[in-house]
Amino acid sequence: MRFQFALTLQAIWTGMCHAAMQHYPAAWGHYDVCKSQVYSDEGLTWDYMACQPEAADMTQFLKVTLDPPNITCGDPPETYCALENPYMCNNECDASTEELSHPPELMFDTEGRNPTTFWQSTTWKKYPKPLLVNITLSWNKTIELTDDIVITFESGRPEQMVLEKSLDYGRTWQPYQFYATDCLDAFTMEPKTVQDLSQHTLLDIICTEDYSRGYVWKNDKTVRFEIKDRFALFAGPRLHNMASLYGQLDTTKNLRDFFTITDLRIRLLRPATGATMVDESSLSRYFYAISDIKVQGRCKCNLHANSCVFDKEKLSCECEHNTTGPDCGRCKRNYQGRAWSAGSYLPIPKGTANICEYKQALAPSSIHKHVSSLTVAPQVALSTAPSVHAANSKRARVCDNELLRCQNGGECVNNRCSCPPSYTGLLCEKPRCESELGGCKGPDSGQASLKPPSLCSLLTLLLLDLLVVVVVFFLLGWLSPLIVKI
Ligand SMILES: [Ca+2]
């Protein structure tokens, strides 16, 4: 059912592409199916396609860490004032009372309830020492962002903040975007907006004042990292030309990596103050409060899986195409028939699966190459052991009546090659002289060219001689009238 449904989805998507629908696709992806069965001349076979999991709300799968760890309000309990009214100080934060506590998980619960639930920091009691908080979101898995990151603040957006990303599980960090009421003052960067970016500067890290300016009222509470506006630089303003974006993602690793993360870090550097000067007599007005963080994305499975499971607190791809690993980043054992490669989005709409192939599935003509370079498949290598007998011939099978692999006149007997005297090796591929003292150049090497001619070769030579004599006689008979004339 799911399979049919996915196919239908794909058909709908393809239709949408052709009709150039002027809507944002729900999840900018449509590579839902990894393989399908098809009838061909060889019977029922698999047709493989590039595939990826659906985009999802990734906040369900993250681990959140706060630094400093005791930065959440309520221990000890404290009162705080409303930013817009310093005399309204009737709010209380108490970690020991559920209704009055503001733990970090309230940044990720389902919103829409009233009143809003939110995480809140301690107040800025230690002013002028900066009120610094790092909120780290870790997935322990590479994920690809598919939609804007949206952070909703409940008490004014911070005056200075940096959004950072890691691609190596938090070992190293790179900035994604700087946010400030005054970019020059805070980060010595010219203020820019995402609209200033072009295809050539898409990877530039900018400082924006769009989400920090002035005091923020209820309708203006969000800070964004604009993923879709960046996609739109390649896919067009309504993301209707996804082929163009996929093409770029396929060929530009930097671009692909830009949207790929294992961790995000929100560095809060200065809370909203609502004024040019901080009122030192009322520091309980200044703190951070976040009610919601949205991170939409999908597991990165290198286009080798269409589902990703969350088991034992960890996400991992359910790999297809004979791949394995948390990101389907390598071929399964015995499936290294060719080097691993990520799938490709192109050609639209099915992409290219680049499956890992079973080693034994190589064409017989290429077997010889493998044997002679000693990179024989495991099954073949096993049979070199002298103790291999008919009992385990299933694993030790070298040849059979269909696979006439024995070379140089060798015959398949009991699934093993019986070689002529001058050849040896699993497939009779080696002249016996190679393993003898002095090698093939020695006087006793037994190499074909140095052997006395066999009866067969003598007969062949005799026949050839006879043929030459007959031809000469025939020519002479045909030419004789001419010779007489001359
Ligand atoms: Ca909430």
Residues whose N, C-alpha, C, O or C-beta is under 5 A from the ligand:
A	BS01	CA	L106 M107 F108 D109 T117 F118 S291 D292
